[in-house]
Amino acid sequence: MEKEKEKRKADVRPTKKLFINTLTRDVDIWSAILDLVDNSVDGAKRVTQSRDNRNDYSGLYVDIKLSENEFSISDNCGGIDIDLAESYAFKFGRPEVADGVPGSVGHFGVGMKRTLFKIADEFRVESTTQKSHFVVHVDVAKWQVDEDDWSFDLDEAAQDKDQPDDQIGTKIEALRIKSEISKELAVNTRVNDFRESLRKVYAQPMSYGLEIKLNGIKVDYLNIDIFESEELKSSKISHSWNIDGKNISVKIVAGVAERDTKASGWYLFFNGRMVLGPDQSPITGWGENGLPIHHQQFNRFRGFVFLECDDAGILPWNTTKTGVRTDSDIYRKLLQEMNKATRSVVNFLNNLRQEEKNSKEENEESMPLRDVVDNAKKVSVAALLTSQLAQGDIHEKFYAPELSQKRKERPKVKRIVYDVDIEKFDLAYEQAGASSASDLGRVTFDYYYQMEVGD
């Protein structure tokens, strides 16, 4: 019997050049750098979990240096184990068998590689854990030559050998920055905008002690506060969903804070990373489902959402973690709860505005609702997360006094206006000896009242 011929196959592997161009084309440099920070934050999370306290980031840091001629990011957040580096830390995409950090931010397995290829023509990664050490040094042009070899060499490899504590961590540096990236990193306004992104995106881990520096200067994290008192209480929700066997922690805080149109809106944090905010668009419900479009009247509104899941792939964020997937069933479910919280706060802010209008119209200095807001104290939302909202299922509705409905006094006078024939008016005007049309009107009314109604 004739041996069956071996089937011929078409080679469908991408070229490395096409792969790199496709991987890096649609991501901006600043979002790409945040992907590297995400990796450091995930390393910090692993450290906090080893401390049995997920909110203890004390002593951990991320140091970013960038300019026209320099780019590096270093941390002391535990390092990358050499086995992890060898098997999938540098793989394009995360294998199903890969065990990530529970509650991580990096999930899609493209962030570090995409950023390295985006920024540099040559790069170096050095990482040290308590028991291992390695260096990856890649000249991209040389790496692209062999289309069959997609691996990176691990140099200076050491395993099962104690490493100095002060060396533990990871350093990534661009040895040759791409010319177009170098020009972008030289623009001071871009760097300042990036600092603002850092203070917002990582506000939660920084509030728990993580230190981030940019060009040697510590980044001050965004304070997320809300007003609280006995008479003014924010909406507080804490519970969990089970989605496909995965537990998702849901925490929502909504209420009022200082007047600030730019800071007003919803802030969404997924696994500790801010992916959206402050948002005032239909994405977070404004102008939809009976809610008003956001405008200046609602500049005291603040809403905060915190979703946490050990499996980051369940959460409804995009691959760059700069927005939400509005078509996600999880996000639709979340939005329903957000809308309820928004409506309660909006009703109060409408009352607050009405009180101000009433005060002007009636020349009334007393404004009880304004006093309630002014007398309330700032409370850190991060503190609420580790205290009240850490107690299990909580469903506390927004609470504030109602608008006082004063009964208006009945006017003591009434204006009468009517038209009459001009010839008859002239005769009556002369007969009554009136000084004006309104004077004649009062004379005729008084005459009718005296003759027909009586005193």
C-alpha positions in Angstrom: 0.0 0.0 0.0 1.4 3.3 -1.1 2.4 5.5 1.9 0.2 8.6 2.3 1.9 11.7 1.2 2.6 14.3 3.9 0.4 17.3 3.5 2.0 20.6 2.5 1.3 23.5 4.8 1.2 27.3 4.4 3.3 29.4 6.8 1.0 31.9 8.5 3.4 33.2 11.1 3.7 37.0 11.2 7.0 38.6 10.5 8.5 40.2 13.6 8.5 43.6 12.0 4.8 43.4 11.3 4.1 42.0 14.7 5.9 44.8 16.4 4.2 47.5 14.3 0.8 46.0 14.9 1.4 45.6 18.6 2.6 49.2 19.2 0.7 51.2 16.6 -2.5 52.1 18.5 -1.1 52.7 21.9 0.2 56.2 22.9 3.5 56.3 24.7 2.1 57.6 28.0 -0.4 54.8 28.2 2.4 52.3 27.4 4.5 53.7 30.2 1.6 53.2 32.6 1.6 49.5 31.6 5.1 49.3 33.1 4.0 51.0 36.3 1.1 48.5 36.4 3.7 45.7 36.5 5.5 47.3 39.4 2.2 47.8 41.2 1.3 44.2 40.7 4.7 43.2 42.2 3.9 45.5 45.1 0.5 43.7 45.5 2.3 40.4 45.7 4.4 41.8 48.5 1.4 43.1 50.4 -0.2 39.7 50.1 2.9 38.1 51.6 2.4 40.5 54.5 -1.2 39.3 55.0 -2.4 42.9 54.6 -3.4 44.0 51.1 -3.5 47.6 52.1 0.1 47.8 53.4 2.4 49.2 50.7 4.8 50.9 53.2 8.4 50.9 52.0 7.6 50.1 48.4 8.5 52.4 45.6 8.4 52.9 41.8 11.0 55.3 40.4 10.5 56.7 36.8 13.1 58.7 35.0 12.3 60.1 31.5 13.7 62.8 29.3 14.8 63.3 25.7 17.8 61.1 26.3 16.7 58.8 29.2 14.0 56.3 30.0 14.0 53.9 33.0 11.7 52.6 35.6 12.9 50.8 38.7 11.2 49.4 41.7 11.7 47.3 44.9 8.5 45.4 44.5 9.7 41.8 44.8 11.2 41.3 41.3 10.4 38.7 38.6 11.3 35.2 39.4 13.6 33.6 36.8 11.2 30.7 36.3 8.4 33.1 35.6 10.6 35.0 33.2 11.6 31.9 31.4 8.1 30.5 31.0 5.8 33.4 30.3 6.7 36.8 31.7 8.1 37.8 28.3 5.5 35.8 26.3 3.2 37.8 24.0 -0.1 37.2 25.7 -0.8 35.4 29.0 -1.1 31.6 28.8 -4.1 30.0 30.5 -1.8 28.1 32.9 -0.1 31.3 34.0 -0.6 32.1 37.7 -0.9 35.9 38.0 -1.0 38.0 41.1 -4.5 37.8 42.6 -6.2 41.1 42.1 -3.6 42.2 39.6 -3.9 45.0 37.1 -1.7 43.4 34.4 -3.8 40.7 32.8 -3.6 40.7 29.1 0.1 39.8 28.8 1.1 42.5 26.4 1.9 45.6 28.5 5.6 45.2 29.2 6.6 43.9 25.8 4.4 46.4 23.9 6.0 49.3 25.9 9.6 48.1 25.3 9.1 47.8 21.6 7.2 51.1 21.5 10.0 53.1 23.3 13.3 51.5 22.4 15.5 50.1 19.6 17.5 48.5 22.4 16.5 47.8 25.9 17.6 46.1 29.1 15.6 44.4 31.9 17.2 43.4 35.1 15.3 41.7 37.9 16.2 40.2 41.3 14.0 38.2 43.8 15.1 36.8 47.1 16.4 33.6 45.3 17.0 34.5 41.7 18.5 37.0 39.3 18.5 37.6 35.5 19.2 40.2 32.8 17.5 40.5 29.4 19.3 42.6 26.9 17.7 43.0 23.4 18.8 44.9 20.3 15.5 44.9 18.4 17.0 45.1 15.0 19.3 42.1 15.6 16.4 40.2 17.3 14.2 40.7 14.2 16.7 38.9 11.9 15.9 35.4 12.9 12.2 34.9 12.2 12.1 31.5 13.8 13.5 32.4 17.2 11.1 34.4 19.3 12.9 34.0 22.6 15.0 36.4 24.6 18.3 35.3 26.2 18.4 35.4 30.0 21.9 36.6 30.9 23.6 36.6 34.4 21.0 33.9 35.4 21.1 32.8 39.0 18.6 30.6 40.8 18.2 29.2 44.3 20.8 31.7 45.5 20.2 34.3 48.2 20.2 37.8 46.8 20.9 41.0 48.8 17.7 42.6 50.1 18.6 46.0 48.7 18.9 44.6 45.2 15.4 43.0 45.1 13.2 44.5 42.4 13.2 45.2 38.7 14.8 47.9 36.5 13.8 48.5 32.9 15.8 50.9 30.8 15.8 52.0 27.2 19.4 51.9 26.0 18.5 53.5 22.7 15.3 55.5 22.6 13.4 55.8 19.3 13.7 59.2 17.8 10.0 60.0 17.7 9.6 58.9 21.3 12.6 60.9 22.4 10.9 64.0 21.0 7.7 63.3 22.9 9.6 62.7 26.2 11.2 66.1 25.8 7.9 68.0 25.9 7.5 69.4 29.4 3.7 69.8 29.1 3.4 66.1 28.2 5.5 65.1 31.2 3.4 67.3 33.5 0.2 65.7 32.1 1.8 62.3 32.8 2.5 63.3 36.4 -1.2 64.2 36.7 -2.2 60.8 35.3 0.1 59.0 37.8 -1.5 60.9 40.8 -5.0 59.8 39.7 -4.5 56.4 38.2 -2.5 55.1 41.3 -4.3 57.2 44.0 -5.5 54.1 45.8 -2.2 52.2 46.2 -0.4 55.5 47.0 -2.9 56.3 49.7 -1.9 52.9 51.2 1.8 53.8 51.3 3.2 53.1 47.8 5.7 55.9 46.7 6.0 56.9 43.1 8.7 59.3 41.9 8.9 61.0 38.5 12.3 62.5 37.7 13.3 62.4 41.3 10.1 64.2 42.6 7.5 62.3 44.6 4.1 62.2 43.1 1.3 63.5 45.3 -1.7 61.2 44.9 -5.2 62.5 44.3 -7.1 62.9 47.5 -10.5 61.3 47.1 -12.7 62.8 49.8 -16.4 63.1 50.5 -18.4 65.2 53.0 -19.9 63.4 56.1 -21.8 64.4 59.2 -24.7 63.3 61.3 -27.0 65.3 58.9 -25.2 64.4 55.7 -24.3 60.9 54.9 -23.0 59.5 51.6 -24.4 56.4 49.9 -22.3 53.4 50.8 -22.6 50.0 49.1 -20.5 47.0 49.7 -21.3 43.5 48.5 -20.1 40.9 46.0 -21.3 39.2 42.9 -20.5 35.7 41.7 -19.9 35.7 38.0 -19.1 32.4 36.4 -17.8 31.1 39.7 -15.6 34.2 40.2 -16.1 36.5 43.1 -16.3 40.3 42.4 -16.2 42.7 45.3 -18.3 45.8 44.6 -17.9 49.0 46.7 -19.7 52.3 45.8 -19.5 55.6 47.6 -21.6 58.6 46.3 -22.2 62.0 47.9 -21.1 65.6 47.9 -17.8 67.4 48.3 -16.3 70.8 47.5 -17.6 72.8 44.5 -15.3 71.8 41.6 -16.6 71.3 38.1 -13.4 69.6 37.0 -13.3 67.2 39.9 -17.0 66.4 39.9 -18.3 63.1 38.5 -17.7 59.4 38.8 -14.3 57.7 39.5 -14.0 54.0 38.6 -11.2 51.9 40.2 -10.7 48.3 39.0 -8.3 46.3 41.1 -7.0 49.5 42.6 -6.3 51.3 39.3 -8.4 54.2 38.2 -9.7 53.5 34.7 -12.1 56.4 34.4 -12.7 59.7 36.1 -13.8 62.1 36.8 -16.5 61.2 34.3 -19.5 63.3 33.5 -20.7 61.5 30.4 -23.4 59.0 29.5 -20.8 56.3 30.1 -21.5 56.7 33.8 -25.2 57.4 33.4 -25.4 61.2 33.0 -28.1 62.2 30.7 -29.5 58.6 30.5 -32.4 56.8 32.1 -34.0 59.9 33.5 -30.8 61.4 35.0 -29.9 64.9 34.0 -27.0 65.9 31.9 -24.1 66.9 34.1 -23.7 70.7 34.5 -22.4 73.2 37.0 -25.3 72.7 39.4 -23.9 69.3 40.1 -20.3 70.3 40.7 -20.4 69.0 44.2 -21.2 65.5 43.1 -18.7 62.8 43.8 -19.1 59.1 43.0 -16.5 56.3 43.5 -16.7 52.7 42.4 -14.2 50.0 43.4 -14.3 46.6 41.7 -12.0 43.9 42.9 -11.5 40.5 41.4 -8.6 38.0 41.7 -9.2 37.2 38.0 -8.6 40.6 36.4 -9.9 39.3 33.0 -13.4 39.3 34.5 -13.5 43.1 35.0 -15.0 45.3 32.3 -11.9 47.3 31.2 -10.2 47.7 27.9 -6.7 46.4 27.1 -5.1 49.8 27.8 -7.1 50.1 31.0 -8.1 53.6 30.1 -11.8 53.0 29.9 -14.7 50.6 30.4 -16.4 48.2 28.1 -19.9 49.5 28.1 -21.2 46.4 26.4 -20.2 44.2 29.3 -23.0 42.6 31.3 -21.0 43.3 34.5 -20.8 47.0 33.7 -24.5 47.2 32.8 -25.3 45.7 36.2 -22.9 48.1 37.9 -24.4 51.1 36.1 -27.8 50.3 37.5 -26.5 50.7 41.1 -24.5 53.8 40.1 -27.7 55.4 38.7 -29.6 54.9 41.9 -26.8 56.5 43.9 -26.6 59.4 41.4 -30.3 60.1 41.5 -30.4 60.5 45.3 -27.4 62.9 45.3 -28.8 64.9 42.4 -32.2 65.3 44.1 -30.4 66.9 47.1 -28.2 69.2 44.9 -31.4 70.3 43.1 -32.9 71.2 46.5 -29.7 73.0 47.4 -29.9 75.1 44.3 -33.6 75.8 44.9 -32.8 76.9 48.4 -30.3 79.4 47.0 -32.9 80.8 44.5 -35.6 81.0 47.3 -33.1 82.9 49.5 -32.4 85.5 46.8 -36.1 86.0 45.9 -37.2 86.3 49.5 -34.2 88.1 50.8 -33.8 85.3 53.3 -30.4 84.8 54.8 -31.2 81.4 56.5 -30.2 78.4 54.3 -30.3 75.2 56.3 -29.2 72.9 53.5 -26.2 75.1 52.7 -25.3 75.1 56.4 -25.4 71.3 56.5 -22.9 71.1 53.6 -20.7 73.8 55.1 -20.6 72.1 58.5 -19.8 68.6 57.2 -16.3 67.3 57.4 -14.0 65.8 54.8 -13.7 62.0 55.1 -11.1 60.0 53.1 -12.8 57.5 50.8 -9.7 55.3 51.2 -10.3 55.3 54.9 -14.0 54.3 54.4 -12.8 51.3 52.2 -10.7 50.0 55.1 -13.3 50.7 57.8 -17.0 50.8 57.2 -17.0 49.2 53.7 -14.8 46.4 54.9 -17.5 45.1 57.2 -19.4 43.0 54.7 -22.7 43.6 53.0 -23.7 47.3 53.4 -26.5 49.2 51.7 -26.6 52.7 53.2 -28.7 55.2 51.3 -27.7 58.8 50.8 -29.1 60.9 53.6 -29.6 64.7 53.8 -32.4 67.0 55.1 -35.3 67.9 52.9 -35.8 71.4 51.5 -37.9 73.5 53.9 -41.2 74.3 52.3 -42.2 77.7 53.7 -45.8 78.8 53.2 -45.8 82.0 51.3 -48.0 84.8 52.8 -50.9 85.9 50.7 -50.1 89.3 49.0 -51.8 92.2 50.7 -52.4 94.1 47.4 -53.7 93.2 44.0 -53.0 95.0 40.7 -55.9 95.7 38.4 -55.4 96.5 34.8 -58.1 97.1 32.2 -58.7 99.1 29.0 -61.5 101.6 28.5 -62.8 103.8 25.6 -60.6 106.9 25.5 -63.4 109.4 25.3 -65.1 107.9 28.3 -61.8 107.9 30.1 -61.3 111.6 29.4 -64.7 112.5 30.8 -64.3 110.4 33.9 -60.7 111.7 34.4 -61.9 115.3 34.4 -65.0 114.7 36.5 -62.9 112.8 39.2 -60.1 115.3 39.2 -57.6 112.5 39.0 -53.9 113.1 38.7 -53.1 110.0 36.6 -54.7 106.9 35.0 -53.8 104.8 38.0 -55.3 107.5 40.3 -58.5 107.3 38.4 -58.5 103.5 38.7 -58.2 103.7 42.5 -61.0 106.3 42.6 -63.4 104.2 40.6 -62.5 101.0 42.6 -63.1 102.9 45.9 -66.4 104.3 44.6 -67.6 100.8 43.5 -66.5 99.2 46.8 -68.3 101.9 48.9 -71.5 101.7 46.9 -71.8 98.0 46.3 -69.7 96.2 48.9 -69.8 98.6 51.8 -67.2 99.3 54.5 
